């Protein structure tokens, strides 16, 4: 389960397929230095992205992948 306090790099290392969800929400800086230490909530806020919607979509993506 993905939470707001996780880092982008941590999420991508466990769930690489979630990159498309980040892109869908307008977060294209997945490889930047801040992705290593900044929380998902901090990164989303910095980019004007709704963190709750992003977390919901990320978790839905992971759940859908598990069902396949």
NUMAR-292559 format. One record per atom (N, C-alpha, C, CB): atom name; x negated, z negated, y negated; chain; residue number from 1. Coordinates in nm, 2 decimals, padded with zeros to 4 digits. Glycine has a CB too. Example, Ala and Ser with C-alpha at 12.3 -4.5 7.8 and 13.67 -1.06 7.14 Angstrom:
BEGIN
+------+--------+--------+--------+-------+-----+
! atom !      X !      Z !      Y ! kette !  nr !
+------+--------+--------+--------+-------+-----+
!    N ! -01.32 ! -00.78 !  00.57 !     A !   1 !
!   CA ! -01.23 ! -00.78 !  00.45 !     A !   1 !
!    C ! -01.32 ! -00.78 !  00.33 !     A !   1 !
!   CB ! -01.13 ! -00.90 !  00.45 !     A !   1 !
!    N ! -01.28 ! -00.71 !  00.22 !     A !   2 !
!   CA ! -01.37 ! -00.71 !  00.11 !     A !   2 !
!    C ! -01.29 ! -00.79 !  00.00 !     A !   2 !
!   CB ! -01.41 ! -00.57 !  00.06 !     A !   2 !
+------+--------+--------+--------+-------+-----+
END
This chain:
BEGIN
+------+--------+--------+--------+-------+-----+
! atom !      X !      Z !      Y ! kette !  nr !
+------+--------+--------+--------+-------+-----+
!    N ! -00.08 !  00.00 !  00.12 !     A !   1 !
!   CA !  00.00 !  00.00 !  00.00 !     A !   1 !
!    C ! -00.09 !  00.00 ! -00.13 !     A !   1 !
!   CB !  00.10 ! -00.12 !  00.00 !     A !   1 !
!    N ! -00.06 !  00.09 ! -00.22 !     A !   2 !
!   CA ! -00.13 !  00.10 ! -00.34 !     A !   2 !
!    C ! -00.07 !  00.00 ! -00.45 !     A !   2 !
!   CB ! -00.13 !  00.24 ! -00.39 !     A !   2 !
!    N ! -00.16 ! -00.06 ! -00.52 !     A !   3 !
!   CA ! -00.11 ! -00.15 ! -00.62 !     A !   3 !
!    C ! -00.18 ! -00.12 ! -00.76 !     A !   3 !
!   CB ! -00.14 ! -00.30 ! -00.59 !     A !   3 !
!    N ! -00.13 ! -00.17 ! -00.86 !     A !   4 !
!   CA ! -00.18 ! -00.14 ! -01.00 !     A !   4 !
!    C ! -00.32 ! -00.19 ! -01.02 !     A !   4 !
!   CB ! -00.09 ! -00.20 ! -01.10 !     A !   4 !
!    N ! -00.37 ! -00.29 ! -00.94 !     A !   5 !
!   CA ! -00.50 ! -00.34 ! -00.97 !     A !   5 !
!    C ! -00.61 ! -00.27 ! -00.89 !     A !   5 !
!   CB ! -00.50 ! -00.49 ! -00.93 !     A !   5 !
!    N ! -00.57 ! -00.17 ! -00.81 !     A !   6 !
!   CA ! -00.67 ! -00.10 ! -00.73 !     A !   6 !
!    C ! -00.74 !  00.01 ! -00.82 !     A !   6 !
!   CB ! -00.61 ! -00.03 ! -00.61 !     A !   6 !
!    N ! -00.86 !  00.05 ! -00.79 !     A !   7 !
!   CA ! -00.93 !  00.15 ! -00.86 !     A !   7 !
!    C ! -00.89 !  00.29 ! -00.81 !     A !   7 !
!   CB ! -01.09 !  00.13 ! -00.86 !     A !   7 !
!    N ! -00.91 !  00.39 ! -00.90 !     A !   8 !
!   CA ! -00.88 !  00.52 ! -00.85 !     A !   8 !
!    C ! -00.97 !  00.56 ! -00.74 !     A !   8 !
!   CB ! -00.89 !  00.62 ! -00.97 !     A !   8 !
!    N ! -01.10 !  00.53 ! -00.75 !     A !   9 !
!   CA ! -01.19 !  00.57 ! -00.65 !     A !   9 !
!    C ! -01.16 !  00.50 ! -00.52 !     A !   9 !
!   CB ! -01.34 !  00.54 ! -00.69 !     A !   9 !
!    N ! -01.12 !  00.38 ! -00.52 !     A !  10 !
!   CA ! -01.08 !  00.31 ! -00.40 !     A !  10 !
!    C ! -00.96 !  00.37 ! -00.34 !     A !  10 !
!   CB ! -01.05 !  00.16 ! -00.44 !     A !  10 !
!    N ! -00.86 !  00.41 ! -00.42 !     A !  11 !
!   CA ! -00.74 !  00.48 ! -00.36 !     A !  11 !
!    C ! -00.78 !  00.61 ! -00.30 !     A !  11 !
!   CB ! -00.64 !  00.50 ! -00.47 !     A !  11 !
!    N ! -00.86 !  00.69 ! -00.37 !     A !  12 !
!   CA ! -00.90 !  00.82 ! -00.32 !     A !  12 !
!    C ! -00.99 !  00.81 ! -00.19 !     A !  12 !
!   CB ! -00.97 !  00.90 ! -00.42 !     A !  12 !
!    N ! -01.07 !  00.71 ! -00.18 !     A !  13 !
!   CA ! -01.15 !  00.70 ! -00.07 !     A !  13 !
!    C ! -01.07 !  00.67 !  00.06 !     A !  13 !
!   CB ! -01.26 !  00.59 ! -00.09 !     A !  13 !
!    N ! -00.96 !  00.59 !  00.05 !     A !  14 !
!   CA ! -00.88 !  00.56 !  00.16 !     A !  14 !
!    C ! -00.77 !  00.67 !  00.18 !     A !  14 !
!   CB ! -00.81 !  00.43 !  00.14 !     A !  14 !
!    N ! -00.73 !  00.73 !  00.07 !     A !  15 !
!   CA ! -00.62 !  00.83 !  00.08 !     A !  15 !
!    C ! -00.65 !  00.95 ! -00.01 !     A !  15 !
!   CB ! -00.48 !  00.76 !  00.03 !     A !  15 !
!    N ! -00.74 !  01.04 !  00.04 !     A !  16 !
!   CA ! -00.78 !  01.15 ! -00.04 !     A !  16 !
!    C ! -00.67 !  01.25 ! -00.08 !     A !  16 !
!   CB ! -00.89 !  01.23 !  00.03 !     A !  16 !
!    N ! -00.57 !  01.25 !  00.01 !     A !  17 !
!   CA ! -00.46 !  01.34 ! -00.02 !     A !  17 !
!    C ! -00.37 !  01.30 ! -00.14 !     A !  17 !
!   CB ! -00.37 !  01.35 !  00.10 !     A !  17 !
!    N ! -00.40 !  01.18 ! -00.20 !     A !  18 !
!   CA ! -00.32 !  01.14 ! -00.31 !     A !  18 !
!    C ! -00.37 !  01.21 ! -00.44 !     A !  18 !
!   CB ! -00.33 !  00.99 ! -00.33 !     A !  18 !
!    N ! -00.48 !  01.28 ! -00.43 !     A !  19 !
!   CA ! -00.53 !  01.35 ! -00.56 !     A !  19 !
!    C ! -00.42 !  01.43 ! -00.62 !     A !  19 !
!   CB ! -00.65 !  01.43 ! -00.52 !     A !  19 !
!    N ! -00.35 !  01.50 ! -00.54 !     A !  20 !
!   CA ! -00.24 !  01.59 ! -00.59 !     A !  20 !
!    C ! -00.14 !  01.51 ! -00.67 !     A !  20 !
!   CB ! -00.17 !  01.67 ! -00.48 !     A !  20 !
!    N ! -00.11 !  01.38 ! -00.63 !     A !  21 !
!   CA ! -00.02 !  01.30 ! -00.70 !     A !  21 !
!    C ! -00.07 !  01.26 ! -00.84 !     A !  21 !
!   CB !  00.02 !  01.17 ! -00.62 !     A !  21 !
!    N ! -00.20 !  01.23 ! -00.84 !     A !  22 !
!   CA ! -00.27 !  01.20 ! -00.97 !     A !  22 !
!    C ! -00.26 !  01.32 ! -01.06 !     A !  22 !
!   CB ! -00.42 !  01.16 ! -00.95 !     A !  22 !
!    N ! -00.29 !  01.44 ! -01.01 !     A !  23 !
!   CA ! -00.28 !  01.56 ! -01.09 !     A !  23 !
!    C ! -00.14 !  01.58 ! -01.14 !     A !  23 !
!   CB ! -00.33 !  01.68 ! -01.01 !     A !  23 !
!    N ! -00.04 !  01.56 ! -01.06 !     A !  24 !
!   CA !  00.10 !  01.58 ! -01.10 !     A !  24 !
!    C !  00.14 !  01.49 ! -01.22 !     A !  24 !
!   CB !  00.19 !  01.55 ! -00.98 !     A !  24 !
!    N !  00.08 !  01.37 ! -01.22 !     A !  25 !
!   CA !  00.11 !  01.28 ! -01.33 !     A !  25 !
!    C !  00.02 !  01.30 ! -01.45 !     A !  25 !
!   CB !  00.09 !  01.13 ! -01.28 !     A !  25 !
!    N ! -00.07 !  01.40 ! -01.45 !     A !  26 !
!   CA ! -00.15 !  01.43 ! -01.56 !     A !  26 !
!    C ! -00.28 !  01.36 ! -01.57 !     A !  26 !
!   CB ! -00.08 !  01.40 ! -01.69 !     A !  26 !
!    N ! -00.32 !  01.30 ! -01.46 !     A !  27 !
!   CA ! -00.45 !  01.22 ! -01.45 !     A !  27 !
!    C ! -00.55 !  01.31 ! -01.38 !     A !  27 !
!   CB ! -00.43 !  01.09 ! -01.38 !     A !  27 !
!    N ! -00.63 !  01.38 ! -01.46 !     A !  28 !
!   CA ! -00.72 !  01.48 ! -01.40 !     A !  28 !
!    C ! -00.87 !  01.43 ! -01.40 !     A !  28 !
!   CB ! -00.72 !  01.61 ! -01.48 !     A !  28 !
!    N ! -00.89 !  01.31 ! -01.44 !     A !  29 !
!   CA ! -01.03 !  01.26 ! -01.45 !     A !  29 !
!    C ! -01.07 !  01.17 ! -01.33 !     A !  29 !
!   CB ! -01.05 !  01.18 ! -01.57 !     A !  29 !
!    N ! -01.04 !  01.22 ! -01.21 !     A !  30 !
!   CA ! -01.05 !  01.14 ! -01.09 !     A !  30 !
!    C ! -01.20 !  01.11 ! -01.06 !     A !  30 !
!   CB ! -00.99 !  01.21 ! -00.97 !     A !  30 !
!    N ! -01.29 !  01.19 ! -01.10 !     A !  31 !
!   CA ! -01.43 !  01.17 ! -01.07 !     A !  31 !
!    C ! -01.51 !  01.11 ! -01.19 !     A !  31 !
!   CB ! -01.49 !  01.30 ! -01.04 !     A !  31 !
!    N ! -01.44 !  01.07 ! -01.29 !     A !  32 !
!   CA ! -01.52 !  01.01 ! -01.41 !     A !  32 !
!    C ! -01.57 !  00.88 ! -01.37 !     A !  32 !
!   CB ! -01.43 !  01.01 ! -01.53 !     A !  32 !
!    N ! -01.67 !  00.83 ! -01.45 !     A !  33 !
!   CA ! -01.73 !  00.70 ! -01.42 !     A !  33 !
!    C ! -01.63 !  00.59 ! -01.42 !     A !  33 !
!   CB ! -01.84 !  00.68 ! -01.52 !     A !  33 !
!    N ! -01.53 !  00.59 ! -01.51 !     A !  34 !
!   CA ! -01.44 !  00.48 ! -01.52 !     A !  34 !
!    C ! -01.35 !  00.47 ! -01.40 !     A !  34 !
!   CB ! -01.35 !  00.50 ! -01.64 !     A !  34 !
!    N ! -01.34 !  00.58 ! -01.32 !     A !  35 !
!   CA ! -01.26 !  00.57 ! -01.20 !     A !  35 !
!    C ! -01.32 !  00.48 ! -01.10 !     A !  35 !
!   CB ! -01.24 !  00.71 ! -01.14 !     A !  35 !
!    N ! -01.44 !  00.44 ! -01.11 !     A !  36 !
!   CA ! -01.51 !  00.35 ! -01.02 !     A !  36 !
!    C ! -01.47 !  00.21 ! -01.04 !     A !  36 !
!   CB ! -01.66 !  00.37 ! -01.03 !     A !  36 !
!    N ! -01.44 !  00.17 ! -01.17 !     A !  37 !
!   CA ! -01.42 !  00.03 ! -01.20 !     A !  37 !
!    C ! -01.29 ! -00.01 ! -01.27 !     A !  37 !
!   CB ! -01.54 ! -00.02 ! -01.28 !     A !  37 !
!    N ! -01.23 !  00.09 ! -01.33 !     A !  38 !
!   CA ! -01.11 !  00.07 ! -01.41 !     A !  38 !
!    C ! -00.99 !  00.06 ! -01.31 !     A !  38 !
!   CB ! -01.09 !  00.18 ! -01.51 !     A !  38 !
!    N ! -00.90 ! -00.03 ! -01.33 !     A !  39 !
!   CA ! -00.78 ! -00.04 ! -01.25 !     A !  39 !
!    C ! -00.69 !  00.08 ! -01.27 !     A !  39 !
!   CB ! -00.71 ! -00.18 ! -01.27 !     A !  39 !
!    N ! -00.60 !  00.10 ! -01.18 !     A !  40 !
!   CA ! -00.51 !  00.21 ! -01.19 !     A !  40 !
!    C ! -00.42 !  00.19 ! -01.31 !     A !  40 !
!   CB ! -00.42 !  00.22 ! -01.06 !     A !  40 !
!    N ! -00.38 !  00.06 ! -01.34 !     A !  41 !
!   CA ! -00.30 !  00.03 ! -01.45 !     A !  41 !
!    C ! -00.37 !  00.06 ! -01.58 !     A !  41 !
!   CB ! -00.26 ! -00.12 ! -01.45 !     A !  41 !
!    N ! -00.50 !  00.02 ! -01.59 !     A !  42 !
!   CA ! -00.58 !  00.05 ! -01.71 !     A !  42 !
!    C ! -00.60 !  00.20 ! -01.73 !     A !  42 !
!   CB ! -00.72 ! -00.02 ! -01.70 !     A !  42 !
!    N ! -00.62 !  00.27 ! -01.63 !     A !  43 !
!   CA ! -00.64 !  00.41 ! -01.64 !     A !  43 !
!    C ! -00.51 !  00.48 ! -01.68 !     A !  43 !
!   CB ! -00.70 !  00.47 ! -01.51 !     A !  43 !
!    N ! -00.40 !  00.45 ! -01.62 !     A !  44 !
!   CA ! -00.28 !  00.51 ! -01.65 !     A !  44 !
!    C ! -00.24 !  00.48 ! -01.80 !     A !  44 !
!   CB ! -00.17 !  00.46 ! -01.56 !     A !  44 !
!    N ! -00.26 !  00.36 ! -01.84 !     A !  45 !
!   CA ! -00.22 !  00.32 ! -01.98 !     A !  45 !
!    C ! -00.31 !  00.39 ! -02.08 !     A !  45 !
!   CB ! -00.25 !  00.17 ! -01.99 !     A !  45 !
!    N ! -00.44 !  00.41 ! -02.04 !     A !  46 !
!   CA ! -00.53 !  00.49 ! -02.13 !     A !  46 !
!    C ! -00.48 !  00.63 ! -02.15 !     A !  46 !
!   CB ! -00.67 !  00.48 ! -02.08 !     A !  46 !
!    N ! -00.42 !  00.68 ! -02.05 !     A !  47 !
!   CA ! -00.37 !  00.82 ! -02.05 !     A !  47 !
!    C ! -00.22 !  00.84 ! -02.09 !     A !  47 !
!   CB ! -00.40 !  00.89 ! -01.92 !     A !  47 !
!    N ! -00.16 !  00.73 ! -02.12 !     A !  48 !
!   CA ! -00.02 !  00.73 ! -02.16 !     A !  48 !
!    C !  00.07 !  00.77 ! -02.04 !     A !  48 !
!   CB !  00.01 !  00.84 ! -02.26 !     A !  48 !
!    N !  00.03 !  00.73 ! -01.92 !     A !  49 !
!   CA !  00.11 !  00.75 ! -01.80 !     A !  49 !
!    C !  00.18 !  00.63 ! -01.75 !     A !  49 !
!   CB !  00.01 !  00.80 ! -01.68 !     A !  49 !
!    N !  00.30 !  00.65 ! -01.70 !     A !  50 !
!   CA !  00.39 !  00.54 ! -01.65 !     A !  50 !
!    C !  00.33 !  00.49 ! -01.52 !     A !  50 !
!   CB !  00.54 !  00.59 ! -01.63 !     A !  50 !
!    N !  00.27 !  00.37 ! -01.52 !     A !  51 !
!   CA !  00.20 !  00.32 ! -01.41 !     A !  51 !
!    C !  00.29 !  00.30 ! -01.29 !     A !  51 !
!   CB !  00.13 !  00.19 ! -01.44 !     A !  51 !
!    N !  00.41 !  00.24 ! -01.32 !     A !  52 !
!   CA !  00.51 !  00.21 ! -01.21 !     A !  52 !
!    C !  00.55 !  00.34 ! -01.14 !     A !  52 !
!   CB !  00.63 !  00.14 ! -01.27 !     A !  52 !
!    N !  00.57 !  00.45 ! -01.21 !     A !  53 !
!   CA !  00.61 !  00.58 ! -01.15 !     A !  53 !
!    C !  00.50 !  00.63 ! -01.07 !     A !  53 !
!   CB !  00.66 !  00.68 ! -01.26 !     A !  53 !
!    N !  00.38 !  00.62 ! -01.12 !     A !  54 !
!   CA !  00.26 !  00.67 ! -01.05 !     A !  54 !
!    C !  00.24 !  00.59 ! -00.92 !     A !  54 !
!   CB !  00.13 !  00.66 ! -01.14 !     A !  54 !
!    N !  00.25 !  00.46 ! -00.92 !     A !  55 !
!   CA !  00.23 !  00.38 ! -00.80 !     A !  55 !
!    C !  00.34 !  00.41 ! -00.70 !     A !  55 !
!   CB !  00.24 !  00.23 ! -00.84 !     A !  55 !
!    N !  00.46 !  00.43 ! -00.75 !     A !  56 !
!   CA !  00.58 !  00.47 ! -00.66 !     A !  56 !
!    C !  00.55 !  00.60 ! -00.59 !     A !  56 !
!   CB !  00.71 !  00.47 ! -00.74 !     A !  56 !
!    N !  00.51 !  00.70 ! -00.67 !     A !  57 !
!   CA !  00.48 !  00.83 ! -00.61 !     A !  57 !
!    C !  00.36 !  00.82 ! -00.51 !     A !  57 !
!   CB !  00.45 !  00.93 ! -00.72 !     A !  57 !
!    N !  00.26 !  00.75 ! -00.55 !     A !  58 !
!   CA !  00.14 !  00.74 ! -00.46 !     A !  58 !
!    C !  00.18 !  00.67 ! -00.32 !     A !  58 !
!   CB !  00.03 !  00.65 ! -00.53 !     A !  58 !
!    N !  00.26 !  00.57 ! -00.33 !     A !  59 !
!   CA !  00.30 !  00.50 ! -00.21 !     A !  59 !
!    C !  00.39 !  00.59 ! -00.13 !     A !  59 !
!   CB !  00.37 !  00.37 ! -00.24 !     A !  59 !
!    N !  00.48 !  00.66 ! -00.19 !     A !  60 !
!   CA !  00.57 !  00.75 ! -00.12 !     A !  60 !
!    C !  00.49 !  00.86 ! -00.05 !     A !  60 !
!   CB !  00.67 !  00.82 ! -00.22 !     A !  60 !
!    N !  00.39 !  00.91 ! -00.12 !     A !  61 !
!   CA !  00.30 !  01.01 ! -00.06 !     A !  61 !
!    C !  00.23 !  00.96 !  00.07 !     A !  61 !
!   CB !  00.20 !  01.06 ! -00.16 !     A !  61 !
!    N !  00.18 !  00.84 !  00.06 !     A !  62 !
!   CA !  00.11 !  00.78 !  00.18 !     A !  62 !
!    C !  00.21 !  00.76 !  00.29 !     A !  62 !
!   CB !  00.05 !  00.65 !  00.14 !     A !  62 !
!    N !  00.33 !  00.71 !  00.26 !     A !  63 !
!   CA !  00.43 !  00.68 !  00.36 !     A !  63 !
!    C !  00.48 !  00.82 !  00.43 !     A !  63 !
!   CB !  00.56 !  00.62 !  00.30 !     A !  63 !
!    N !  00.49 !  00.92 !  00.35 !     A !  64 !
!   CA !  00.53 !  01.05 !  00.40 !     A !  64 !
!    C !  00.43 !  01.11 !  00.50 !     A !  64 !
!   CB !  00.56 !  01.15 !  00.29 !     A !  64 !
!    N !  00.30 !  01.09 !  00.46 !     A !  65 !
!   CA !  00.19 !  01.13 !  00.55 !     A !  65 !
!    C !  00.19 !  01.06 !  00.68 !     A !  65 !
!   CB !  00.05 !  01.11 !  00.47 !     A !  65 !
!    N !  00.22 !  00.93 !  00.68 !     A !  66 !
!   CA !  00.22 !  00.85 !  00.80 !     A !  66 !
!    C !  00.33 !  00.90 !  00.89 !     A !  66 !
!   CB !  00.24 !  00.70 !  00.77 !     A !  66 !
!    N !  00.44 !  00.95 !  00.84 !     A !  67 !
!   CA !  00.56 !  00.99 !  00.92 !     A !  67 !
!    C !  00.53 !  01.12 !  00.99 !     A !  67 !
!   CB !  00.68 !  00.99 !  00.83 !     A !  67 !
!    N !  00.43 !  01.20 !  00.94 !     A !  68 !
!   CA !  00.41 !  01.33 !  01.00 !     A !  68 !
!    C !  00.34 !  01.32 !  01.13 !     A !  68 !
!   CB !  00.33 !  01.41 !  00.91 !     A !  68 !
+------+--------+--------+--------+-------+-----+
END
